[in-house]
């Protein structure tokens, strides 16, 4: 296999994306979702085709890969569980371990699950001078979340709008400020950046919706739950019933909105990578000119997948392939044989912790 552990003194950029299917240009050639920045990163990374989350839900998955322990050890199975309450003294987290090893541990956006309180883990995980940025929708007084006046339990067919995802814009602003404020003469950095989209509501500027004409959107092939499936395979969510698929027009609108949100997220990622080194990110043949990127390991992955009508599901939560499989890219510039490599081995996000260390 490809050894990717970060040597002492190397910088680490860790990008975590919410609800991201593996239907990206670099994973599914010919698929309509346009992700040029992720694809460019993939070209200089090792791409893992069979990477899986420990549980298809934000909090258990993040608690798992950020502690290097499975949910049956962390005790985190639900959206509001706090691993520190279950294990108040133990568990040095990944950012905490890197901080203890001498790196400056920085964070922006959604890293641990919650945008508030102890689940951000404070100085146990992060350098005191740069605690992770709270959800900008709260701190900036900006209404980032609702597209319409309704609860989270809304129907996915209209839980979208053609506006910029402000939470990700502010997260990238903070990440760039942290990067630009980093003192290269001091400790190397670990910078975790959590992007919220394509989490519901699906938000993106109109130009990203325009990439996907609604008439061209292809619906899920298998729209009903399999007969005789194990009970643990499926989850009773707040979305439409898997036994009664929603109307085709609604399905196309929902899938189009998800695609647009992914492309908007990709553009936000591109802004971050351009701030680090525009030439390298745009042309993989260019020799690294920026010292920090030449010595930076870039790790990109989703926290779990998402279903867009497959088996009648319009959420995560299940144990089907599309809910548990994630894109995983690891760019390791000091290992030339890792550039453009592809691994078909089964890997798990829980393995990131020991791999990075």
C-alpha contacts under 8 A as a table, 3 or more apart, distances in Angstrom:
res1	aa1	res2	aa2	distance
1	X	343	X	7.90
2	X	338	X	6.42
4	X	330	X	7.68
4	X	332	X	6.34
4	X	335	X	7.73
4	X	355	X	6.61
4	X	356	X	7.07
5	X	355	X	5.24
5	X	356	X	4.86
5	X	357	X	6.01
6	X	10	X	6.16
6	X	11	X	7.92
6	X	12	X	7.67
6	X	297	X	6.83
6	X	356	X	5.67
6	X	357	X	6.43
7	X	10	X	5.75
9	X	103	X	7.84
9	X	187	X	7.63
9	X	188	X	5.70
10	X	188	X	6.17
10	X	189	X	7.70
10	X	295	X	5.24
10	X	296	X	5.75
10	X	297	X	7.30
11	X	103	X	7.99
11	X	188	X	5.30
11	X	189	X	4.99
11	X	190	X	5.91
11	X	292	X	6.91
11	X	293	X	7.82
11	X	295	X	5.92
11	X	296	X	4.30
11	X	297	X	6.21
12	X	189	X	6.27
12	X	190	X	4.62
12	X	191	X	6.20
12	X	296	X	5.20
12	X	297	X	4.76
12	X	298	X	6.01
12	X	299	X	7.64
13	X	190	X	5.98
13	X	191	X	4.91
13	X	192	X	6.06
13	X	193	X	7.67
13	X	296	X	6.74
13	X	297	X	6.13
13	X	298	X	4.77
13	X	299	X	6.22
14	X	190	X	7.43
14	X	191	X	6.06
14	X	192	X	4.60
14	X	193	X	6.15
14	X	298	X	5.96
14	X	299	X	4.77
14	X	300	X	6.11
15	X	192	X	5.89
15	X	193	X	4.84
15	X	194	X	5.91
15	X	195	X	7.46
15	X	298	X	7.67
15	X	299	X	6.04
15	X	300	X	4.75
15	X	301	X	6.56
16	X	110	X	7.84
16	X	111	X	6.88
16	X	192	X	7.49
16	X	193	X	6.21
16	X	194	X	4.74
16	X	195	X	6.22
16	X	300	X	6.10
16	X	301	X	5.41
16	X	302	X	5.58
16	X	303	X	6.57
17	X	20	X	6.32
17	X	194	X	5.90
17	X	195	X	4.90
17	X	196	X	6.26
17	X	197	X	7.02
17	X	198	X	7.83
17	X	300	X	7.84
17	X	301	X	6.23
17	X	302	X	4.53
17	X	303	X	6.19
18	X	58	X	7.53
18	X	194	X	7.74
18	X	195	X	6.43
18	X	196	X	5.30
18	X	197	X	6.01
18	X	198	X	6.22
18	X	199	X	5.74
18	X	302	X	5.74
18	X	303	X	5.62
18	X	304	X	7.12
19	X	197	X	7.46
19	X	198	X	5.97
19	X	199	X	5.57
19	X	302	X	6.48
19	X	303	X	6.48
19	X	304	X	5.62
19	X	305	X	5.11
19	X	306	X	5.52
19	X	316	X	7.47
20	X	198	X	6.53
20	X	262	X	7.75
20	X	302	X	5.26
20	X	303	X	7.33
20	X	304	X	6.44
20	X	305	X	5.02
20	X	306	X	6.34
20	X	326	X	6.80
20	X	327	X	7.51
21	X	24	X	7.66
21	X	302	X	7.68
21	X	304	X	7.56
21	X	305	X	4.58
21	X	306	X	5.58
21	X	307	X	7.84
21	X	322	X	6.65
21	X	323	X	7.65
21	X	325	X	7.39
21	X	326	X	6.16
21	X	327	X	7.05
22	X	27	X	6.29
22	X	28	X	7.66
22	X	305	X	7.30
22	X	322	X	7.86
22	X	325	X	7.16
22	X	326	X	5.69
22	X	327	X	5.03
23	X	27	X	6.01
23	X	28	X	5.50
23	X	31	X	6.80
23	X	33	X	7.02
24	X	27	X	5.17
24	X	28	X	5.69
24	X	29	X	7.77
24	X	31	X	7.07
24	X	33	X	5.98
24	X	34	X	7.01
24	X	35	X	6.30
24	X	38	X	7.96
24	X	39	X	7.70
25	X	28	X	5.33
25	X	29	X	5.34
25	X	30	X	7.17
25	X	31	X	6.46
25	X	32	X	7.81
25	X	33	X	6.62
25	X	34	X	6.30
25	X	35	X	6.06
25	X	36	X	7.53
25	X	39	X	6.15
26	X	29	X	6.41
26	X	38	X	7.58
26	X	39	X	5.13
26	X	42	X	6.57
27	X	49	X	7.47
27	X	327	X	7.90
28	X	31	X	5.47
32	X	212	X	7.69
33	X	259	X	5.66
33	X	260	X	7.91
33	X	262	X	7.50
33	X	263	X	7.00
34	X	259	X	7.98
34	X	263	X	5.89
35	X	38	X	5.50
35	X	39	X	6.09
35	X	262	X	7.50
35	X	263	X	5.68
35	X	266	X	5.60
35	X	267	X	7.88
36	X	39	X	5.01
36	X	40	X	6.11
36	X	266	X	7.27
37	X	40	X	5.08
37	X	41	X	6.28
37	X	266	X	5.95
37	X	267	X	6.94
37	X	269	X	6.98
37	X	270	X	5.32
37	X	281	X	7.67
38	X	41	X	5.06
38	X	42	X	6.11
38	X	266	X	6.42
38	X	269	X	7.80
38	X	270	X	7.88
39	X	42	X	4.93
39	X	43	X	6.31
40	X	43	X	5.18
40	X	44	X	7.10
40	X	281	X	6.58
40	X	282	X	6.92
40	X	283	X	7.80
40	X	284	X	7.35
41	X	44	X	5.62
41	X	45	X	6.31
41	X	281	X	6.93
41	X	329	X	7.79
41	X	331	X	7.48
42	X	45	X	4.84
42	X	46	X	6.95
42	X	47	X	6.33
42	X	329	X	6.19
42	X	331	X	7.72
42	X	340	X	6.87
43	X	284	X	7.20
43	X	339	X	6.95
43	X	340	X	5.04
44	X	284	X	6.54
44	X	331	X	6.01
44	X	338	X	7.82
44	X	339	X	4.55
44	X	340	X	5.11
45	X	329	X	5.82
45	X	330	X	5.12
45	X	331	X	3.93
45	X	332	X	6.75
45	X	338	X	6.35
45	X	339	X	4.90
45	X	340	X	5.28
45	X	341	X	6.66
46	X	329	X	5.70
46	X	330	X	5.29
46	X	331	X	6.18
46	X	338	X	5.43
46	X	339	X	5.99
46	X	340	X	5.64
46	X	341	X	4.56
46	X	342	X	5.50
46	X	343	X	7.06
47	X	327	X	7.93
47	X	328	X	6.16
47	X	329	X	4.80
47	X	330	X	6.81
47	X	340	X	7.30
47	X	341	X	6.30
47	X	342	X	4.82
47	X	343	X	6.19
48	X	51	X	6.01
48	X	327	X	7.01
48	X	328	X	5.45
48	X	329	X	6.39
48	X	342	X	5.99
48	X	343	X	4.90
48	X	344	X	6.18
48	X	345	X	7.43
48	X	347	X	7.77
49	X	327	X	7.12
49	X	328	X	7.56
49	X	342	X	7.31
49	X	343	X	6.28
49	X	344	X	5.30
49	X	345	X	7.54
49	X	346	X	8.00
50	X	325	X	6.84
50	X	326	X	7.74
50	X	343	X	7.89
50	X	344	X	5.85
50	X	345	X	6.22
50	X	346	X	4.97
50	X	347	X	6.29
51	X	325	X	5.73
51	X	326	X	5.61
51	X	327	X	6.67
51	X	328	X	6.43
51	X	346	X	5.96
51	X	347	X	4.76
51	X	348	X	5.42
51	X	349	X	6.98
52	X	304	X	7.39
52	X	324	X	5.46
52	X	325	X	4.37
52	X	326	X	5.57
52	X	346	X	7.73
52	X	347	X	6.40
52	X	348	X	4.84
52	X	349	X	6.19
53	X	56	X	6.52
53	X	61	X	6.16
53	X	303	X	6.58
53	X	304	X	5.50
53	X	324	X	5.39
53	X	325	X	6.34
53	X	326	X	6.76
53	X	348	X	5.97
53	X	349	X	5.43
53	X	350	X	7.56
54	X	60	X	7.62
54	X	61	X	5.69
54	X	64	X	7.07
54	X	70	X	6.67
54	X	71	X	7.20
54	X	324	X	7.44
54	X	348	X	7.04
54	X	349	X	6.96
54	X	350	X	7.06
55	X	60	X	6.21
55	X	61	X	5.37
55	X	71	X	7.72
55	X	304	X	7.36
55	X	317	X	7.66
55	X	319	X	7.92
55	X	324	X	6.68
56	X	60	X	7.93
56	X	61	X	6.79
56	X	303	X	7.81
56	X	304	X	5.24
56	X	305	X	6.84
56	X	316	X	5.73
56	X	317	X	4.89
56	X	318	X	6.47
56	X	319	X	7.14
56	X	323	X	5.80
56	X	324	X	5.37
57	X	60	X	5.98
57	X	61	X	6.03
57	X	78	X	7.70
57	X	79	X	7.29
57	X	303	X	7.83
57	X	304	X	6.81
57	X	316	X	6.71
57	X	317	X	5.77
58	X	61	X	5.39
58	X	62	X	6.03
58	X	79	X	6.97
58	X	113	X	6.15
58	X	303	X	6.31
58	X	304	X	7.24
59	X	62	X	5.27
59	X	63	X	5.91
59	X	76	X	7.27
59	X	77	X	7.52
59	X	78	X	6.73
59	X	79	X	5.30
59	X	80	X	7.21
59	X	81	X	7.46
59	X	112	X	7.18
59	X	113	X	4.91
59	X	114	X	7.77
60	X	63	X	5.19
60	X	64	X	6.04
60	X	71	X	6.11
60	X	76	X	5.13
60	X	77	X	5.19
60	X	78	X	6.49
60	X	79	X	7.22
61	X	64	X	5.10
61	X	65	X	6.37
61	X	71	X	7.70
61	X	303	X	6.16
61	X	304	X	7.27
62	X	65	X	5.39
62	X	66	X	5.79
62	X	111	X	7.43
62	X	112	X	5.83
62	X	113	X	6.44
62	X	303	X	6.54
63	X	66	X	5.38
63	X	67	X	6.04
63	X	69	X	7.88
63	X	71	X	7.70
63	X	74	X	7.30
63	X	76	X	7.07
63	X	83	X	7.06
63	X	112	X	6.77
63	X	113	X	7.71
64	X	67	X	5.41
64	X	68	X	5.64
64	X	69	X	5.00
64	X	70	X	5.21
64	X	71	X	6.05
64	X	74	X	7.06
64	X	349	X	7.85
64	X	350	X	5.89
65	X	68	X	4.99
65	X	69	X	6.75
65	X	70	X	7.90
65	X	349	X	5.47
65	X	350	X	4.34
65	X	351	X	7.16
65	X	352	X	6.44
65	X	353	X	6.47
66	X	93	X	5.52
66	X	94	X	5.20
66	X	95	X	7.56
66	X	112	X	7.66
66	X	350	X	7.73
66	X	353	X	6.70
67	X	91	X	6.34
67	X	92	X	6.64
67	X	93	X	4.53
67	X	94	X	5.90
67	X	350	X	7.86
67	X	353	X	6.97
68	X	93	X	7.62
68	X	94	X	7.51
68	X	350	X	4.98
68	X	351	X	6.54
68	X	352	X	7.19
68	X	353	X	5.16
68	X	354	X	7.12
69	X	73	X	6.14
69	X	74	X	6.38
69	X	350	X	6.21
70	X	73	X	5.39
70	X	74	X	6.29
70	X	350	X	6.77
71	X	74	X	4.95
71	X	75	X	5.47
71	X	76	X	5.38
71	X	77	X	6.24
72	X	75	X	5.39
72	X	76	X	7.40
74	X	83	X	5.77
74	X	86	X	7.29
74	X	87	X	7.59
75	X	81	X	7.93
75	X	83	X	6.66
75	X	86	X	6.71
76	X	81	X	5.41
76	X	82	X	6.77
76	X	83	X	6.12
77	X	81	X	6.96
78	X	81	X	5.59
82	X	85	X	5.53
82	X	86	X	6.91
82	X	118	X	7.61
82	X	119	X	6.11
83	X	86	X	5.13
83	X	87	X	5.96
83	X	88	X	7.63
83	X	119	X	7.93
84	X	87	X	4.90
84	X	88	X	4.50
84	X	89	X	7.50
84	X	90	X	7.92
84	X	118	X	7.82
84	X	119	X	7.80
85	X	88	X	5.31
87	X	90	X	5.59
87	X	91	X	7.30
92	X	96	X	5.74
92	X	97	X	5.91
92	X	124	X	7.66
92	X	125	X	7.59
93	X	96	X	4.87
93	X	97	X	5.91
93	X	124	X	8.00
93	X	125	X	6.22
94	X	97	X	5.13
94	X	98	X	6.28
94	X	125	X	7.53
94	X	353	X	5.82
95	X	98	X	5.15
95	X	99	X	6.07
95	X	105	X	5.86
95	X	106	X	7.99
95	X	125	X	5.13
95	X	126	X	6.39
95	X	190	X	7.11
96	X	99	X	4.98
96	X	100	X	6.11
96	X	105	X	7.32
96	X	124	X	5.83
96	X	125	X	3.70
96	X	126	X	6.19
97	X	100	X	5.02
97	X	101	X	6.16
97	X	125	X	7.49
98	X	101	X	4.87
98	X	102	X	6.50
98	X	103	X	5.53
98	X	104	X	7.73
98	X	105	X	6.79
98	X	190	X	7.13
98	X	357	X	7.43
99	X	102	X	5.25
99	X	103	X	4.81
99	X	104	X	5.72
99	X	105	X	5.30
99	X	125	X	7.07
99	X	126	X	6.85
99	X	127	X	6.80
100	X	103	X	7.22
102	X	187	X	6.50
102	X	188	X	7.61
103	X	187	X	5.46
103	X	188	X	5.03
103	X	189	X	5.02
103	X	190	X	6.26
104	X	126	X	7.81
104	X	127	X	5.95
104	X	187	X	5.95
104	X	188	X	6.10
104	X	189	X	4.52
104	X	190	X	6.03
105	X	125	X	7.29
105	X	126	X	5.01
105	X	127	X	5.14
105	X	130	X	7.81
105	X	189	X	5.93
105	X	190	X	4.85
105	X	191	X	6.24
106	X	126	X	5.98
106	X	127	X	6.41
106	X	130	X	5.77
106	X	131	X	6.56
106	X	132	X	6.51
106	X	178	X	7.40
106	X	189	X	7.16
106	X	190	X	5.97
106	X	191	X	4.74
106	X	192	X	6.30
107	X	111	X	7.22
107	X	126	X	7.36
107	X	130	X	7.28
107	X	131	X	6.49
107	X	132	X	4.25
107	X	133	X	6.64
107	X	175	X	7.37
107	X	191	X	5.53
107	X	192	X	4.65
107	X	193	X	5.91
108	X	111	X	7.29
108	X	132	X	4.97
108	X	133	X	4.81
108	X	134	X	7.70
108	X	171	X	5.69
108	X	172	X	7.59
108	X	174	X	6.30
108	X	175	X	5.62
108	X	191	X	7.81
108	X	192	X	6.30
108	X	193	X	4.92
108	X	194	X	6.30
109	X	115	X	7.86
109	X	132	X	6.89
109	X	133	X	5.68
109	X	134	X	6.60
109	X	135	X	6.48
109	X	167	X	7.95
109	X	168	X	7.44
109	X	171	X	5.03
109	X	193	X	5.77
109	X	194	X	4.56
109	X	195	X	6.26
109	X	196	X	7.62
110	X	113	X	6.29
110	X	114	X	7.18
110	X	115	X	6.55
110	X	135	X	7.56
110	X	193	X	7.07
110	X	194	X	4.18
110	X	195	X	6.26
110	X	196	X	6.58
111	X	120	X	7.77
111	X	192	X	6.75
111	X	193	X	6.66
111	X	194	X	4.97
112	X	115	X	7.84
112	X	119	X	6.30
112	X	120	X	5.75
113	X	119	X	6.81
113	X	120	X	7.65
114	X	117	X	7.40
114	X	119	X	5.80
114	X	120	X	6.67
115	X	119	X	7.81
115	X	120	X	7.00
115	X	134	X	5.28
115	X	135	X	5.35
116	X	119	X	6.79
116	X	120	X	6.43
116	X	134	X	6.41
116	X	135	X	7.78
117	X	120	X	6.20
117	X	121	X	7.81
118	X	121	X	5.10
118	X	122	X	6.99
120	X	132	X	7.27
121	X	124	X	5.91
121	X	125	X	5.91
121	X	126	X	7.72
122	X	125	X	6.02
122	X	126	X	6.07
122	X	128	X	7.93
122	X	131	X	6.53
122	X	132	X	7.97
123	X	126	X	4.88
123	X	127	X	6.07
123	X	128	X	5.71
123	X	131	X	7.28
126	X	130	X	7.01
126	X	131	X	5.65
126	X	132	X	7.27
127	X	130	X	5.66
127	X	131	X	6.32
128	X	131	X	5.92
130	X	178	X	7.74
133	X	136	X	7.52
133	X	171	X	7.41
133	X	174	X	7.34
134	X	138	X	7.53
134	X	139	X	6.95
135	X	138	X	5.75
135	X	139	X	6.67
135	X	167	X	6.81
136	X	139	X	4.91
136	X	140	X	5.32
136	X	141	X	7.58
136	X	142	X	7.24
136	X	167	X	5.81
136	X	170	X	6.25
136	X	171	X	7.35
137	X	140	X	5.71
137	X	141	X	5.81
137	X	142	X	4.78
137	X	143	X	5.79
137	X	144	X	5.27
137	X	145	X	7.63
137	X	166	X	7.78
137	X	167	X	6.30
138	X	141	X	5.42
138	X	142	X	6.81
139	X	142	X	7.87
143	X	146	X	7.26
144	X	165	X	6.96
144	X	166	X	5.75
144	X	167	X	6.10
145	X	201	X	6.81
146	X	149	X	6.63
146	X	150	X	7.58
146	X	201	X	6.85
147	X	159	X	6.61
147	X	160	X	6.03
147	X	161	X	5.67
147	X	201	X	6.74
147	X	203	X	7.89
148	X	159	X	7.56
150	X	153	X	7.89
150	X	154	X	6.60
151	X	154	X	5.89
153	X	238	X	5.67
153	X	239	X	7.05
154	X	158	X	7.83
154	X	159	X	6.62
154	X	239	X	7.59
155	X	158	X	6.18
155	X	159	X	6.38
155	X	239	X	6.31
155	X	240	X	7.17
156	X	159	X	4.96
156	X	160	X	7.69
156	X	239	X	7.20
156	X	254	X	5.98
156	X	314	X	7.22
157	X	160	X	7.83
157	X	250	X	4.80
157	X	251	X	6.34
157	X	253	X	5.98
157	X	254	X	4.79
158	X	250	X	7.68
158	X	253	X	7.49
158	X	254	X	6.98
159	X	200	X	7.03
159	X	201	X	5.28
159	X	202	X	6.52
159	X	254	X	7.86
160	X	200	X	7.52
160	X	201	X	5.23
160	X	202	X	4.46
160	X	203	X	5.68
160	X	254	X	7.76
160	X	257	X	6.28
161	X	201	X	7.76
161	X	202	X	6.61
161	X	203	X	5.32
161	X	204	X	7.05
161	X	257	X	7.89
162	X	203	X	5.94
162	X	204	X	5.35
162	X	205	X	5.02
162	X	206	X	5.03
162	X	209	X	7.28
163	X	203	X	5.68
163	X	204	X	5.10
163	X	205	X	4.65
163	X	206	X	6.85
164	X	169	X	7.97
164	X	203	X	6.10
164	X	204	X	4.70
164	X	205	X	4.79
164	X	264	X	7.90
165	X	168	X	5.74
165	X	169	X	6.50
165	X	197	X	7.45
165	X	203	X	5.37
165	X	204	X	5.74
165	X	205	X	7.81
165	X	264	X	7.78
166	X	169	X	4.88
166	X	170	X	6.12
167	X	170	X	5.33
167	X	171	X	6.13
167	X	196	X	7.18
168	X	171	X	4.87
168	X	172	X	6.12
168	X	195	X	5.70
168	X	196	X	6.23
168	X	197	X	7.25
168	X	265	X	7.46
168	X	268	X	6.96
169	X	172	X	5.31
169	X	173	X	6.26
169	X	268	X	6.69
170	X	173	X	4.90
170	X	174	X	6.24
171	X	174	X	5.22
171	X	175	X	6.15
171	X	193	X	7.49
171	X	194	X	7.61
171	X	195	X	7.29
172	X	175	X	4.90
172	X	176	X	6.02
172	X	193	X	7.77
172	X	268	X	6.82
172	X	269	X	7.65
172	X	271	X	7.52
172	X	272	X	6.16
173	X	176	X	5.29
173	X	177	X	6.22
174	X	177	X	4.99
174	X	178	X	6.10
175	X	178	X	5.07
175	X	179	X	6.13
175	X	191	X	7.79
175	X	193	X	6.75
175	X	272	X	7.40
176	X	179	X	4.99
176	X	180	X	5.96
176	X	272	X	6.34
176	X	275	X	6.74
177	X	180	X	5.13
177	X	181	X	5.88
178	X	181	X	5.11
178	X	182	X	6.11
179	X	182	X	5.23
179	X	191	X	7.92
179	X	276	X	7.80
182	X	189	X	7.82
183	X	186	X	5.44
183	X	187	X	7.64
184	X	187	X	7.08
184	X	188	X	7.07
184	X	292	X	7.73
195	X	265	X	7.22
196	X	199	X	5.77
197	X	200	X	7.26
197	X	202	X	7.10
197	X	203	X	7.58
197	X	261	X	6.09
197	X	262	X	6.67
197	X	264	X	7.95
197	X	265	X	5.90
198	X	201	X	7.85
198	X	202	X	6.06
198	X	203	X	7.78
198	X	258	X	6.34
198	X	261	X	5.07
198	X	262	X	5.40
198	X	265	X	7.03
199	X	202	X	6.46
200	X	203	X	7.82
202	X	257	X	5.81
202	X	258	X	5.86
202	X	260	X	7.72
202	X	261	X	5.47
203	X	257	X	7.42
203	X	260	X	7.56
203	X	261	X	5.51
203	X	264	X	7.99
204	X	208	X	6.29
204	X	209	X	7.15
204	X	260	X	6.02
204	X	261	X	5.18
204	X	263	X	7.99
204	X	264	X	5.44
205	X	208	X	5.73
205	X	209	X	6.98
205	X	264	X	7.20
206	X	209	X	5.06
206	X	210	X	6.13
207	X	210	X	5.02
207	X	211	X	6.74
208	X	211	X	5.35
208	X	212	X	7.58
208	X	260	X	4.94
208	X	261	X	7.54
208	X	263	X	6.28
208	X	264	X	6.34
209	X	212	X	5.72
209	X	213	X	7.68
209	X	256	X	7.01
209	X	257	X	6.74
209	X	259	X	7.77
209	X	260	X	4.93
210	X	213	X	6.29
211	X	260	X	7.45
212	X	216	X	6.97
212	X	217	X	7.07
212	X	256	X	6.22
212	X	259	X	7.59
212	X	260	X	7.42
213	X	216	X	5.46
213	X	217	X	6.92
213	X	256	X	7.83
214	X	217	X	5.40
214	X	252	X	6.19
214	X	253	X	6.68
214	X	256	X	6.50
215	X	252	X	7.78
217	X	252	X	5.83
217	X	255	X	7.23
217	X	256	X	6.59
218	X	252	X	7.30
219	X	248	X	7.75
219	X	251	X	6.91
219	X	252	X	6.69
219	X	255	X	7.86
219	X	309	X	7.64
220	X	223	X	6.06
220	X	308	X	7.01
220	X	309	X	5.74
220	X	310	X	5.40
221	X	310	X	7.01
222	X	225	X	7.88
222	X	309	X	7.99
222	X	310	X	5.52
222	X	311	X	5.75
222	X	312	X	7.95
223	X	242	X	7.55
223	X	245	X	6.48
223	X	309	X	5.84
223	X	310	X	4.98
223	X	311	X	4.56
223	X	312	X	4.90
224	X	242	X	5.74
224	X	243	X	5.91
224	X	244	X	7.56
224	X	245	X	7.05
224	X	310	X	7.09
224	X	311	X	4.25
224	X	312	X	4.99
225	X	229	X	7.60
225	X	242	X	5.92
225	X	243	X	6.71
225	X	310	X	7.99
225	X	311	X	4.21
225	X	312	X	6.17
226	X	229	X	5.57
226	X	311	X	6.94
229	X	233	X	6.70
230	X	233	X	5.43
230	X	234	X	7.66
231	X	234	X	6.09
232	X	235	X	7.34
232	X	318	X	7.68
232	X	319	X	7.09
233	X	318	X	5.67
233	X	319	X	4.74
233	X	320	X	6.21
234	X	317	X	7.53
234	X	318	X	4.73
234	X	319	X	6.41
234	X	320	X	7.47
235	X	317	X	5.85
235	X	318	X	5.25
236	X	241	X	7.97
237	X	240	X	7.87
237	X	315	X	7.22
237	X	317	X	7.61
239	X	313	X	7.31
239	X	314	X	6.09
239	X	315	X	6.98
240	X	244	X	7.36
240	X	245	X	7.16
240	X	246	X	6.90
240	X	312	X	7.37
240	X	313	X	7.24
240	X	314	X	7.16
241	X	244	X	5.43
241	X	245	X	6.84
241	X	312	X	6.52
241	X	313	X	7.41
242	X	245	X	6.14
242	X	311	X	6.08
242	X	312	X	3.67
242	X	313	X	5.71
243	X	312	X	6.59
244	X	312	X	7.18
245	X	309	X	7.48
245	X	312	X	5.60
246	X	250	X	6.61
246	X	251	X	6.55
247	X	250	X	5.44
247	X	251	X	6.34
248	X	251	X	4.96
248	X	252	X	6.20
249	X	252	X	5.23
249	X	253	X	6.26
250	X	253	X	5.09
250	X	254	X	6.15
251	X	254	X	5.15
251	X	255	X	6.11
251	X	308	X	7.99
251	X	309	X	7.27
252	X	255	X	5.24
252	X	256	X	5.95
253	X	256	X	5.21
253	X	257	X	6.15
254	X	257	X	5.15
254	X	258	X	6.28
254	X	308	X	7.75
255	X	258	X	5.12
255	X	259	X	6.23
255	X	308	X	6.34
256	X	259	X	5.10
256	X	260	X	6.22
257	X	260	X	5.06
257	X	261	X	6.16
258	X	261	X	5.07
258	X	262	X	6.27
259	X	262	X	5.17
259	X	263	X	6.34
260	X	263	X	5.10
260	X	264	X	6.11
261	X	264	X	5.01
261	X	265	X	6.15
262	X	265	X	5.05
262	X	266	X	6.16
263	X	266	X	4.93
263	X	267	X	6.31
264	X	267	X	5.14
264	X	268	X	6.41
265	X	268	X	5.02
265	X	269	X	6.23
266	X	269	X	5.03
266	X	270	X	6.15
267	X	270	X	4.91
267	X	271	X	6.36
268	X	271	X	5.16
268	X	272	X	6.66
269	X	272	X	5.20
269	X	273	X	6.30
270	X	273	X	5.07
270	X	274	X	5.85
271	X	274	X	5.11
271	X	275	X	6.20
272	X	275	X	5.17
272	X	276	X	6.61
273	X	276	X	5.12
273	X	277	X	6.25
273	X	278	X	6.77
273	X	281	X	6.42
274	X	277	X	5.06
274	X	278	X	3.99
274	X	279	X	7.66
274	X	281	X	6.44
275	X	278	X	6.43
276	X	290	X	7.79
276	X	293	X	6.82
277	X	280	X	5.68
277	X	281	X	6.34
277	X	289	X	7.93
277	X	290	X	6.53
277	X	293	X	7.09
278	X	281	X	5.30
278	X	282	X	6.10
279	X	282	X	5.26
279	X	283	X	5.96
279	X	286	X	6.76
280	X	283	X	5.31
280	X	284	X	5.67
280	X	285	X	7.60
280	X	286	X	5.71
280	X	287	X	7.19
280	X	288	X	6.25
280	X	289	X	7.89
281	X	284	X	6.51
283	X	286	X	5.73
284	X	287	X	7.96
288	X	291	X	7.41
288	X	293	X	7.14
288	X	294	X	5.55
289	X	294	X	7.31
290	X	293	X	5.60
290	X	294	X	6.23
291	X	294	X	5.09
291	X	295	X	6.35
292	X	295	X	5.34
292	X	296	X	6.03
293	X	296	X	4.77
293	X	297	X	7.87
294	X	333	X	6.43
294	X	334	X	7.93
295	X	333	X	7.02
295	X	334	X	7.38
296	X	332	X	7.28
296	X	333	X	7.29
297	X	330	X	7.15
297	X	331	X	5.63
297	X	332	X	4.98
297	X	333	X	6.93
298	X	329	X	7.91
298	X	330	X	5.77
298	X	331	X	5.00
298	X	332	X	6.86
299	X	328	X	7.50
299	X	329	X	5.82
299	X	330	X	4.58
299	X	331	X	6.42
300	X	327	X	7.72
300	X	328	X	5.75
300	X	329	X	5.09
300	X	330	X	6.45
301	X	326	X	6.58
301	X	327	X	5.26
301	X	328	X	4.43
301	X	329	X	6.38
302	X	305	X	6.99
302	X	326	X	5.41
302	X	327	X	6.01
302	X	328	X	7.17
303	X	326	X	7.06
304	X	316	X	7.60
304	X	323	X	6.16
304	X	324	X	5.43
304	X	325	X	6.34
304	X	326	X	5.51
305	X	316	X	6.37
305	X	322	X	5.57
305	X	323	X	4.12
305	X	324	X	5.42
305	X	325	X	5.71
305	X	326	X	5.60
306	X	314	X	7.37
306	X	315	X	5.71
306	X	316	X	4.72
306	X	322	X	5.89
306	X	323	X	4.76
306	X	324	X	7.95
307	X	310	X	5.83
307	X	313	X	5.73
307	X	314	X	5.15
307	X	315	X	5.48
307	X	316	X	6.08
307	X	322	X	5.93
307	X	323	X	6.13
308	X	313	X	6.47
308	X	314	X	4.95
308	X	315	X	7.23
309	X	312	X	4.69
309	X	313	X	4.92
309	X	314	X	5.30
310	X	313	X	5.65
310	X	314	X	7.59
313	X	316	X	7.80
316	X	323	X	5.10
316	X	324	X	7.99
317	X	323	X	6.75
318	X	323	X	5.95
318	X	324	X	7.58
319	X	323	X	6.27
319	X	324	X	6.14
320	X	323	X	5.53
320	X	324	X	6.43
321	X	324	X	5.40
321	X	325	X	5.63
322	X	325	X	5.67
331	X	338	X	7.40
331	X	339	X	6.94
332	X	335	X	5.71
332	X	336	X	7.78
332	X	338	X	6.66
332	X	339	X	7.35
333	X	336	X	6.31
333	X	338	X	7.88
333	X	339	X	7.36
335	X	338	X	5.55
335	X	339	X	7.36
336	X	339	X	5.56
337	X	340	X	7.89
337	X	341	X	7.08
338	X	341	X	5.20
347	X	351	X	7.25
348	X	351	X	5.59
348	X	352	X	7.67
349	X	352	X	5.48
350	X	353	X	6.57
351	X	354	X	5.97
351	X	355	X	6.22
352	X	355	X	4.98
352	X	356	X	5.94
353	X	356	X	5.51
353	X	357	X	6.31
354	X	357	X	5.08
